Amino acid sequence: MDRTASGASRTSLRNRLRRIEGQIRGVAAMVDEDRYCIDILNQIGAVRGALARVESELLKGHLDHCIHNAITRGDKTEQRKKAAELIALLERRS
């Protein structure tokens, strides 16, 4: 099975996700404290942005590693499989 993240990249992604987890707990606390809606919505936007950055890093890793390897190996079946996975992912997002 292909992996997209090197050890350093994995550590970076894990750290980002832990920060996001903390942000989510902060948003939950804001709701519990009945904080101003706009403040909560601003924090939710920040969480979305942070998740988008993690998603972008994972996608770059997939392109740089998995798809690149399928192309350089010349494995047409694997190339089609990787392309189909990426297309399916993009279709689910729209």
Jmol script that loads the backbone (N, CA, C; Angstrom):
load data "model"
ATOM      1  N   MET A   1       0.846  -1.180   0.000  1.00  0.00           N
ATOM      2  CA  MET A   1       0.000   0.000   0.000  1.00  0.00           C
ATOM      3  C   MET A   1       0.888   1.239   0.000  1.00  0.00           C
ATOM      4  N   ASP A   2       0.562   2.212  -0.844  1.00  0.00           N
ATOM      5  CA  ASP A   2       1.336   3.446  -0.908  1.00  0.00           C
ATOM      6  C   ASP A   2       1.092   4.310   0.314  1.00  0.00           C
ATOM      7  N   ARG A   3       2.117   5.002   0.713  1.00  0.00           N
ATOM      8  CA  ARG A   3       2.029   5.962   1.812  1.00  0.00           C
ATOM      9  C   ARG A   3       2.424   7.314   1.262  1.00  0.00           C
ATOM     10  N   THR A   4       1.756   8.372   1.725  1.00  0.00           N
ATOM     11  CA  THR A   4       2.033   9.693   1.176  1.00  0.00           C
ATOM     12  C   THR A   4       2.903  10.553   2.062  1.00  0.00           C
ATOM     13  N   ALA A   5       3.094  10.179   3.298  1.00  0.00           N
ATOM     14  CA  ALA A   5       3.797  11.063   4.217  1.00  0.00           C
ATOM     15  C   ALA A   5       5.070  10.416   4.739  1.00  0.00           C
ATOM     16  N   SER A   6       6.186  11.134   4.598  1.00  0.00           N
ATOM     17  CA  SER A   6       7.432  10.681   5.198  1.00  0.00           C
ATOM     18  C   SER A   6       7.327  10.867   6.709  1.00  0.00           C
ATOM     19  N   GLY A   7       8.323  10.415   7.431  1.00  0.00           N
ATOM     20  CA  GLY A   7       8.306  10.549   8.888  1.00  0.00           C
ATOM     21  C   GLY A   7       8.155  11.995   9.321  1.00  0.00           C
ATOM     22  N   ALA A   8       8.942  12.911   8.743  1.00  0.00           N
ATOM     23  CA  ALA A   8       8.877  14.327   9.117  1.00  0.00           C
ATOM     24  C   ALA A   8       7.536  14.929   8.731  1.00  0.00           C
ATOM     25  N   SER A   9       7.061  14.572   7.555  1.00  0.00           N
ATOM     26  CA  SER A   9       5.772  15.083   7.093  1.00  0.00           C
ATOM     27  C   SER A   9       4.641  14.560   7.968  1.00  0.00           C
ATOM     28  N   ARG A  10       4.727  13.289   8.331  1.00  0.00           N
ATOM     29  CA  ARG A  10       3.718  12.684   9.195  1.00  0.00           C
ATOM     30  C   ARG A  10       3.669  13.398  10.544  1.00  0.00           C
ATOM     31  N   THR A  11       4.834  13.705  11.078  1.00  0.00           N
ATOM     32  CA  THR A  11       4.904  14.419  12.358  1.00  0.00           C
ATOM     33  C   THR A  11       4.267  15.794  12.229  1.00  0.00           C
ATOM     34  N   SER A  12       4.567  16.473  11.145  1.00  0.00           N
ATOM     35  CA  SER A  12       3.989  17.800  10.907  1.00  0.00           C
ATOM     36  C   SER A  12       2.463  17.726  10.791  1.00  0.00           C
ATOM     37  N   LEU A  13       1.976  16.744  10.036  1.00  0.00           N
ATOM     38  CA  LEU A  13       0.527  16.584   9.880  1.00  0.00           C
ATOM     39  C   LEU A  13      -0.126  16.252  11.214  1.00  0.00           C
ATOM     40  N   ARG A  14       0.499  15.363  11.976  1.00  0.00           N
ATOM     41  CA  ARG A  14      -0.042  14.992  13.279  1.00  0.00           C
ATOM     42  C   ARG A  14      -0.112  16.212  14.200  1.00  0.00           C
ATOM     43  N   ASN A  15       0.935  17.045  14.186  1.00  0.00           N
ATOM     44  CA  ASN A  15       0.937  18.259  15.013  1.00  0.00           C
ATOM     45  C   ASN A  15      -0.173  19.219  14.588  1.00  0.00           C
ATOM     46  N   ARG A  16      -0.349  19.376  13.285  1.00  0.00           N
ATOM     47  CA  ARG A  16      -1.431  20.239  12.791  1.00  0.00           C
ATOM     48  C   ARG A  16      -2.790  19.718  13.249  1.00  0.00           C
ATOM     49  N   LEU A  17      -2.966  18.406  13.134  1.00  0.00           N
ATOM     50  CA  LEU A  17      -4.246  17.810  13.533  1.00  0.00           C
ATOM     51  C   LEU A  17      -4.487  17.949  15.032  1.00  0.00           C
ATOM     52  N   ARG A  18      -3.450  17.866  15.817  1.00  0.00           N
ATOM     53  CA  ARG A  18      -3.609  18.073  17.262  1.00  0.00           C
ATOM     54  C   ARG A  18      -4.023  19.512  17.572  1.00  0.00           C
ATOM     55  N   ARG A  19      -3.447  20.461  16.831  1.00  0.00           N
ATOM     56  CA  ARG A  19      -3.859  21.862  17.020  1.00  0.00           C
ATOM     57  C   ARG A  19      -5.317  22.044  16.628  1.00  0.00           C
ATOM     58  N   ILE A  20      -5.719  21.406  15.548  1.00  0.00           N
ATOM     59  CA  ILE A  20      -7.115  21.481  15.101  1.00  0.00           C
ATOM     60  C   ILE A  20      -8.027  20.868  16.152  1.00  0.00           C
ATOM     61  N   GLU A  21      -7.602  19.757  16.703  1.00  0.00           N
ATOM     62  CA  GLU A  21      -8.374  19.115  17.774  1.00  0.00           C
ATOM     63  C   GLU A  21      -8.568  20.089  18.944  1.00  0.00           C
ATOM     64  N   GLY A  22      -7.519  20.811  19.296  1.00  0.00           N
ATOM     65  CA  GLY A  22      -7.623  21.821  20.354  1.00  0.00           C
ATOM     66  C   GLY A  22      -8.568  22.941  19.969  1.00  0.00           C
ATOM     67  N   GLN A  23      -8.513  23.351  18.689  1.00  0.00           N
ATOM     68  CA  GLN A  23      -9.436  24.384  18.227  1.00  0.00           C
ATOM     69  C   GLN A  23     -10.879  23.922  18.340  1.00  0.00           C
ATOM     70  N   ILE A  24     -11.135  22.676  17.990  1.00  0.00           N
ATOM     71  CA  ILE A  24     -12.495  22.124  18.069  1.00  0.00           C
ATOM     72  C   ILE A  24     -12.973  22.125  19.519  1.00  0.00           C
ATOM     73  N   ARG A  25     -12.100  21.717  20.437  1.00  0.00           N
ATOM     74  CA  ARG A  25     -12.476  21.751  21.859  1.00  0.00           C
ATOM     75  C   ARG A  25     -12.768  23.191  22.285  1.00  0.00           C
ATOM     76  N   GLY A  26     -11.995  24.134  21.753  1.00  0.00           N
ATOM     77  CA  GLY A  26     -12.239  25.542  22.062  1.00  0.00           C
ATOM     78  C   GLY A  26     -13.589  26.014  21.549  1.00  0.00           C
ATOM     79  N   VAL A  27     -13.954  25.578  20.350  1.00  0.00           N
ATOM     80  CA  VAL A  27     -15.264  25.938  19.788  1.00  0.00           C
ATOM     81  C   VAL A  27     -16.377  25.347  20.651  1.00  0.00           C
ATOM     82  N   ALA A  28     -16.213  24.091  21.072  1.00  0.00           N
ATOM     83  CA  ALA A  28     -17.217  23.460  21.932  1.00  0.00           C
ATOM     84  C   ALA A  28     -17.360  24.231  23.241  1.00  0.00           C
ATOM     85  N   ALA A  29     -16.233  24.668  23.784  1.00  0.00           N
ATOM     86  CA  ALA A  29     -16.282  25.449  25.025  1.00  0.00           C
ATOM     87  C   ALA A  29     -16.994  26.784  24.792  1.00  0.00           C
ATOM     88  N   MET A  30     -16.758  27.393  23.653  1.00  0.00           N
ATOM     89  CA  MET A  30     -17.434  28.655  23.336  1.00  0.00           C
ATOM     90  C   MET A  30     -18.948  28.459  23.277  1.00  0.00           C
ATOM     91  N   VAL A  31     -19.383  27.346  22.687  1.00  0.00           N
ATOM     92  CA  VAL A  31     -20.814  27.044  22.623  1.00  0.00           C
ATOM     93  C   VAL A  31     -21.353  26.846  24.039  1.00  0.00           C
ATOM     94  N   ASP A  32     -20.620  26.067  24.847  1.00  0.00           N
ATOM     95  CA  ASP A  32     -21.038  25.829  26.231  1.00  0.00           C
ATOM     96  C   ASP A  32     -21.145  27.134  27.022  1.00  0.00           C
ATOM     97  N   GLU A  33     -20.252  28.063  26.728  1.00  0.00           N
ATOM     98  CA  GLU A  33     -20.223  29.355  27.433  1.00  0.00           C
ATOM     99  C   GLU A  33     -21.199  30.371  26.840  1.00  0.00           C
ATOM    100  N   ASP A  34     -21.944  29.935  25.816  1.00  0.00           N
ATOM    101  CA  ASP A  34     -22.923  30.808  25.150  1.00  0.00           C
ATOM    102  C   ASP A  34     -22.268  32.083  24.619  1.00  0.00           C
ATOM    103  N   ARG A  35     -21.103  31.906  23.976  1.00  0.00           N
ATOM    104  CA  ARG A  35     -20.383  33.043  23.423  1.00  0.00           C
ATOM    105  C   ARG A  35     -21.101  33.585  22.200  1.00  0.00           C
ATOM    106  N   TYR A  36     -20.730  34.773  21.792  1.00  0.00           N
ATOM    107  CA  TYR A  36     -21.327  35.470  20.658  1.00  0.00           C
ATOM    108  C   TYR A  36     -21.188  34.624  19.390  1.00  0.00           C
ATOM    109  N   CYS A  37     -22.282  34.469  18.654  1.00  0.00           N
ATOM    110  CA  CYS A  37     -22.337  33.592  17.484  1.00  0.00           C
ATOM    111  C   CYS A  37     -21.242  33.907  16.466  1.00  0.00           C
ATOM    112  N   ILE A  38     -21.024  35.172  16.196  1.00  0.00           N
ATOM    113  CA  ILE A  38     -20.021  35.556  15.199  1.00  0.00           C
ATOM    114  C   ILE A  38     -18.628  35.106  15.639  1.00  0.00           C
ATOM    115  N   ASP A  39     -18.331  35.191  16.932  1.00  0.00           N
ATOM    116  CA  ASP A  39     -17.035  34.719  17.427  1.00  0.00           C
ATOM    117  C   ASP A  39     -16.883  33.214  17.198  1.00  0.00           C
ATOM    118  N   ILE A  40     -17.940  32.474  17.449  1.00  0.00           N
ATOM    119  CA  ILE A  40     -17.910  31.025  17.235  1.00  0.00           C
ATOM    120  C   ILE A  40     -17.745  30.718  15.748  1.00  0.00           C
ATOM    121  N   LEU A  41     -18.501  31.417  14.923  1.00  0.00           N
ATOM    122  CA  LEU A  41     -18.409  31.201  13.476  1.00  0.00           C
ATOM    123  C   LEU A  41     -17.019  31.541  12.951  1.00  0.00           C
ATOM    124  N   ASN A  42     -16.396  32.575  13.491  1.00  0.00           N
ATOM    125  CA  ASN A  42     -15.027  32.913  13.095  1.00  0.00           C
ATOM    126  C   ASN A  42     -14.067  31.777  13.439  1.00  0.00           C
ATOM    127  N   GLN A  43     -14.243  31.177  14.603  1.00  0.00           N
ATOM    128  CA  GLN A  43     -13.388  30.059  15.003  1.00  0.00           C
ATOM    129  C   GLN A  43     -13.633  28.835  14.126  1.00  0.00           C
ATOM    130  N   ILE A  44     -14.874  28.603  13.758  1.00  0.00           N
ATOM    131  CA  ILE A  44     -15.188  27.490  12.857  1.00  0.00           C
ATOM    132  C   ILE A  44     -14.508  27.716  11.509  1.00  0.00           C
ATOM    133  N   GLY A  45     -14.517  28.948  11.039  1.00  0.00           N
ATOM    134  CA  GLY A  45     -13.819  29.273   9.792  1.00  0.00           C
ATOM    135  C   GLY A  45     -12.325  29.003   9.890  1.00  0.00           C
ATOM    136  N   ALA A  46     -11.748  29.308  11.051  1.00  0.00           N
ATOM    137  CA  ALA A  46     -10.326  29.044  11.263  1.00  0.00           C
ATOM    138  C   ALA A  46     -10.047  27.535  11.237  1.00  0.00           C
ATOM    139  N   VAL A  47     -10.945  26.756  11.821  1.00  0.00           N
ATOM    140  CA  VAL A  47     -10.797  25.297  11.807  1.00  0.00           C
ATOM    141  C   VAL A  47     -10.887  24.779  10.382  1.00  0.00           C
ATOM    142  N   ARG A  48     -11.847  25.279   9.632  1.00  0.00           N
ATOM    143  CA  ARG A  48     -11.987  24.867   8.228  1.00  0.00           C
ATOM    144  C   ARG A  48     -10.714  25.160   7.446  1.00  0.00           C
ATOM    145  N   GLY A  49     -10.168  26.347   7.655  1.00  0.00           N
ATOM    146  CA  GLY A  49      -8.929  26.715   6.965  1.00  0.00           C
ATOM    147  C   GLY A  49      -7.784  25.793   7.333  1.00  0.00           C
ATOM    148  N   ALA A  50      -7.679  25.468   8.612  1.00  0.00           N
ATOM    149  CA  ALA A  50      -6.616  24.574   9.067  1.00  0.00           C
ATOM    150  C   ALA A  50      -6.783  23.172   8.472  1.00  0.00           C
ATOM    151  N   LEU A  51      -8.012  22.687   8.415  1.00  0.00           N
ATOM    152  CA  LEU A  51      -8.266  21.375   7.806  1.00  0.00           C
ATOM    153  C   LEU A  51      -7.950  21.402   6.307  1.00  0.00           C
ATOM    154  N   ALA A  52      -8.270  22.498   5.651  1.00  0.00           N
ATOM    155  CA  ALA A  52      -7.973  22.620   4.219  1.00  0.00           C
ATOM    156  C   ALA A  52      -6.467  22.564   3.983  1.00  0.00           C
ATOM    157  N   ARG A  53      -5.679  23.150   4.882  1.00  0.00           N
ATOM    158  CA  ARG A  53      -4.224  23.105   4.733  1.00  0.00           C
ATOM    159  C   ARG A  53      -3.698  21.681   4.930  1.00  0.00           C
ATOM    160  N   VAL A  54      -4.264  20.943   5.882  1.00  0.00           N
ATOM    161  CA  VAL A  54      -3.871  19.547   6.072  1.00  0.00           C
ATOM    162  C   VAL A  54      -4.240  18.741   4.826  1.00  0.00           C
ATOM    163  N   GLU A  55      -5.441  18.957   4.334  1.00  0.00           N
ATOM    164  CA  GLU A  55      -5.891  18.252   3.131  1.00  0.00           C
ATOM    165  C   GLU A  55      -4.967  18.553   1.957  1.00  0.00           C
ATOM    166  N   SER A  56      -4.578  19.795   1.802  1.00  0.00           N
ATOM    167  CA  SER A  56      -3.690  20.192   0.715  1.00  0.00           C
ATOM    168  C   SER A  56      -2.332  19.506   0.827  1.00  0.00           C
ATOM    169  N   GLU A  57      -1.798  19.437   2.026  1.00  0.00           N
ATOM    170  CA  GLU A  57      -0.507  18.772   2.231  1.00  0.00           C
ATOM    171  C   GLU A  57      -0.603  17.284   1.906  1.00  0.00           C
ATOM    172  N   LEU A  58      -1.700  16.648   2.310  1.00  0.00           N
ATOM    173  CA  LEU A  58      -1.887  15.235   1.995  1.00  0.00           C
ATOM    174  C   LEU A  58      -2.022  15.011   0.496  1.00  0.00           C
ATOM    175  N   LEU A  59      -2.736  15.881  -0.176  1.00  0.00           N
ATOM    176  CA  LEU A  59      -2.900  15.767  -1.624  1.00  0.00           C
ATOM    177  C   LEU A  59      -1.561  15.952  -2.333  1.00  0.00           C
ATOM    178  N   LYS A  60      -0.785  16.940  -1.904  1.00  0.00           N
ATOM    179  CA  LYS A  60       0.548  17.142  -2.491  1.00  0.00           C
ATOM    180  C   LYS A  60       1.403  15.897  -2.296  1.00  0.00           C
ATOM    181  N   GLY A  61       1.360  15.332  -1.104  1.00  0.00           N
ATOM    182  CA  GLY A  61       2.120  14.114  -0.839  1.00  0.00           C
ATOM    183  C   GLY A  61       1.685  12.971  -1.731  1.00  0.00           C
ATOM    184  N   HIS A  62       0.388  12.846  -1.940  1.00  0.00           N
ATOM    185  CA  HIS A  62      -0.130  11.794  -2.810  1.00  0.00           C
ATOM    186  C   HIS A  62       0.374  11.990  -4.240  1.00  0.00           C
ATOM    187  N   LEU A  63       0.327  13.228  -4.709  1.00  0.00           N
ATOM    188  CA  LEU A  63       0.802  13.510  -6.064  1.00  0.00           C
ATOM    189  C   LEU A  63       2.304  13.282  -6.177  1.00  0.00           C
ATOM    190  N   ASP A  64       3.053  13.763  -5.191  1.00  0.00           N
ATOM    191  CA  ASP A  64       4.510  13.649  -5.231  1.00  0.00           C
ATOM    192  C   ASP A  64       5.002  12.225  -5.070  1.00  0.00           C
ATOM    193  N   HIS A  65       4.262  11.411  -4.349  1.00  0.00           N
ATOM    194  CA  HIS A  65       4.735  10.066  -4.050  1.00  0.00           C
ATOM    195  C   HIS A  65       3.982   9.000  -4.848  1.00  0.00           C
ATOM    196  N   CYS A  66       2.720   8.831  -4.567  1.00  0.00           N
ATOM    197  CA  CYS A  66       1.950   7.727  -5.152  1.00  0.00           C
ATOM    198  C   CYS A  66       1.788   7.852  -6.662  1.00  0.00           C
ATOM    199  N   ILE A  67       1.344   8.989  -7.100  1.00  0.00           N
ATOM    200  CA  ILE A  67       1.115   9.167  -8.536  1.00  0.00           C
ATOM    201  C   ILE A  67       2.446   9.235  -9.274  1.00  0.00           C
ATOM    202  N   HIS A  68       3.408   9.944  -8.702  1.00  0.00           N
ATOM    203  CA  HIS A  68       4.736  10.033  -9.312  1.00  0.00           C
ATOM    204  C   HIS A  68       5.338   8.634  -9.487  1.00  0.00           C
ATOM    205  N   ASN A  69       5.241   7.799  -8.449  1.00  0.00           N
ATOM    206  CA  ASN A  69       5.795   6.442  -8.531  1.00  0.00           C
ATOM    207  C   ASN A  69       5.105   5.614  -9.612  1.00  0.00           C
ATOM    208  N   ALA A  70       3.791   5.746  -9.720  1.00  0.00           N
ATOM    209  CA  ALA A  70       3.067   4.991 -10.753  1.00  0.00           C
ATOM    210  C   ALA A  70       3.523   5.416 -12.147  1.00  0.00           C
ATOM    211  N   ILE A  71       3.782   6.701 -12.305  1.00  0.00           N
ATOM    212  CA  ILE A  71       4.224   7.200 -13.618  1.00  0.00           C
ATOM    213  C   ILE A  71       5.653   6.747 -13.914  1.00  0.00           C
ATOM    214  N   THR A  72       6.548   6.916 -12.952  1.00  0.00           N
ATOM    215  CA  THR A  72       7.958   6.578 -13.212  1.00  0.00           C
ATOM    216  C   THR A  72       8.172   5.072 -13.379  1.00  0.00           C
ATOM    217  N   ARG A  73       7.335   4.261 -12.761  1.00  0.00           N
ATOM    218  CA  ARG A  73       7.449   2.804 -12.939  1.00  0.00           C
ATOM    219  C   ARG A  73       6.887   2.363 -14.285  1.00  0.00           C
ATOM    220  N   GLY A  74       6.089   3.221 -14.902  1.00  0.00           N
ATOM    221  CA  GLY A  74       5.505   2.875 -16.189  1.00  0.00           C
ATOM    222  C   GLY A  74       4.384   1.854 -16.099  1.00  0.00           C
ATOM    223  N   ASP A  75       3.836   1.672 -14.911  1.00  0.00           N
ATOM    224  CA  ASP A  75       2.767   0.690 -14.693  1.00  0.00           C
ATOM    225  C   ASP A  75       1.427   1.321 -15.076  1.00  0.00           C
ATOM    226  N   LYS A  76       0.963   1.004 -16.277  1.00  0.00           N
ATOM    227  CA  LYS A  76      -0.276   1.609 -16.794  1.00  0.00           C
ATOM    228  C   LYS A  76      -1.483   1.288 -15.920  1.00  0.00           C
ATOM    229  N   THR A  77      -1.558   0.074 -15.414  1.00  0.00           N
ATOM    230  CA  THR A  77      -2.684  -0.308 -14.555  1.00  0.00           C
ATOM    231  C   THR A  77      -2.688   0.531 -13.286  1.00  0.00           C
ATOM    232  N   GLU A  78      -1.508   0.675 -12.680  1.00  0.00           N
ATOM    233  CA  GLU A  78      -1.399   1.462 -11.456  1.00  0.00           C
ATOM    234  C   GLU A  78      -1.677   2.942 -11.744  1.00  0.00           C
ATOM    235  N   GLN A  79      -1.237   3.433 -12.876  1.00  0.00           N
ATOM    236  CA  GLN A  79      -1.516   4.825 -13.259  1.00  0.00           C
ATOM    237  C   GLN A  79      -3.010   5.061 -13.374  1.00  0.00           C
ATOM    238  N   ARG A  80      -3.716   4.147 -14.037  1.00  0.00           N
ATOM    239  CA  ARG A  80      -5.170   4.275 -14.179  1.00  0.00           C
ATOM    240  C   ARG A  80      -5.856   4.216 -12.812  1.00  0.00           C
ATOM    241  N   LYS A  81      -5.380   3.307 -11.956  1.00  0.00           N
ATOM    242  CA  LYS A  81      -5.961   3.171 -10.630  1.00  0.00           C
ATOM    243  C   LYS A  81      -5.789   4.462  -9.833  1.00  0.00           C
ATOM    244  N   LYS A  82      -4.589   5.022  -9.835  1.00  0.00           N
ATOM    245  CA  LYS A  82      -4.323   6.258  -9.088  1.00  0.00           C
ATOM    246  C   LYS A  82      -5.139   7.417  -9.647  1.00  0.00           C
ATOM    247  N   ALA A  83      -5.239   7.503 -10.956  1.00  0.00           N
ATOM    248  CA  ALA A  83      -6.038   8.563 -11.584  1.00  0.00           C
ATOM    249  C   ALA A  83      -7.511   8.406 -11.204  1.00  0.00           C
ATOM    250  N   ALA A  84      -8.021   7.175 -11.219  1.00  0.00           N
ATOM    251  CA  ALA A  84      -9.427   6.928 -10.866  1.00  0.00           C
ATOM    252  C   ALA A  84      -9.695   7.295  -9.407  1.00  0.00           C
ATOM    253  N   GLU A  85      -8.745   6.969  -8.511  1.00  0.00           N
ATOM    254  CA  GLU A  85      -8.906   7.338  -7.101  1.00  0.00           C
ATOM    255  C   GLU A  85      -8.997   8.855  -6.938  1.00  0.00           C
ATOM    256  N   LEU A  86      -8.119   9.566  -7.631  1.00  0.00           N
ATOM    257  CA  LEU A  86      -8.100  11.021  -7.532  1.00  0.00           C
ATOM    258  C   LEU A  86      -9.378  11.628  -8.108  1.00  0.00           C
ATOM    259  N   ILE A  87      -9.840  11.114  -9.225  1.00  0.00           N
ATOM    260  CA  ILE A  87     -11.090  11.597  -9.827  1.00  0.00           C
ATOM    261  C   ILE A  87     -12.262  11.344  -8.885  1.00  0.00           C
ATOM    262  N   ALA A  88     -12.333  10.158  -8.294  1.00  0.00           N
ATOM    263  CA  ALA A  88     -13.418   9.841  -7.363  1.00  0.00           C
ATOM    264  C   ALA A  88     -13.394  10.780  -6.164  1.00  0.00           C
ATOM    265  N   LEU A  89     -12.202  11.061  -5.662  1.00  0.00           N
ATOM    266  CA  LEU A  89     -12.071  11.998  -4.535  1.00  0.00           C
ATOM    267  C   LEU A  89     -12.607  13.369  -4.916  1.00  0.00           C
ATOM    268  N   LEU A  90     -12.195  13.861  -6.070  1.00  0.00           N
ATOM    269  CA  LEU A  90     -12.627  15.195  -6.500  1.00  0.00           C
ATOM    270  C   LEU A  90     -14.130  15.229  -6.770  1.00  0.00           C
ATOM    271  N   GLU A  91     -14.680  14.158  -7.301  1.00  0.00           N
ATOM    272  CA  GLU A  91     -16.133  14.107  -7.532  1.00  0.00           C
ATOM    273  C   GLU A  91     -16.916  14.138  -6.228  1.00  0.00           C
ATOM    274  N   ARG A  92     -16.415  13.479  -5.192  1.00  0.00           N
ATOM    275  CA  ARG A  92     -17.106  13.491  -3.890  1.00  0.00           C
ATOM    276  C   ARG A  92     -17.078  14.874  -3.258  1.00  0.00           C
ATOM    277  N   ARG A  93     -16.106  15.688  -3.614  1.00  0.00           N
ATOM    278  CA  ARG A  93     -15.966  17.014  -3.011  1.00  0.00           C
ATOM    279  C   ARG A  93     -16.851  18.056  -3.682  1.00  0.00           C
ATOM    280  N   SER A  94     -17.400  17.739  -4.839  1.00  0.00           N
ATOM    281  CA  SER A  94     -18.211  18.750  -5.533  1.00  0.00           C
ATOM    282  C   SER A  94     -19.692  18.556  -5.317  1.00  0.00           C
TER     283      SER A  94
END
end "model"
wireframe off; spacefill off
backbone 0.3
color backbone group
